[in-house]
Amino acid sequence: MLAIVGSLVQLLSLTLLPWIAHGGDPKSLVSLVGDLSDGQPHGFGDWYVVLFSYPLVVLGVLLSFSAVLESVAMKVVWAGLVLLGVGFLLLRFGVGPMTGLFGVEKDFSTRDVVVAVAAVGVAVVVIFVLKTAVSMFRRVAGLILLALSGVHVAAVADLADGLDNLSVGAFGPVVGYVLIGAAALVGPKRFAP
């Protein structure tokens, strides 16, 4: 039940609720992505909104349901999607600057190095989570989801130059991550007959 409620909160926050209220002009995530996609994202918050906001929510919900339902197939789907996304990030920000792929100059920026190192870190965590399979999967999944709530707060605070400029919708994913993280940690309830 917690996973379903957390997923609904995130869906509502990602689609309808405003995230930033600068000068009485509320902006939802959809309008923020549109604004930042036109220009070049600069800070951590900008990159989070453009590259990671939607994929992390989808992967978080899948992770929660695979932990709660204890489904091996869902674990494999989740791991495949994460590794596919991490592989793209490694190609785009690791191999791209080194070889000139994707129309990128052969030059590493600080952003390229940070994204490539983070992608390698995520790949290592995913492989660890898969190796722990059934015994610790729920606990590790719950901790990952709770850590994502902290990453989200840091990113939106950076995006809005502090927590004062944020609207209620910006905190929806935090509530969602905490609920689905708790669902993963608690796991399926087993009732004795």
Salt bridges, closest charged atoms under 4 A:
ASP35 OD2 - LYS27 NZ 2.60
GLU70 OE2 - ARG138 NE 3.64
GLU70 OE1 - ARG190 NH2 3.09
ASP112 OD1 - ARG111 NH2 3.24
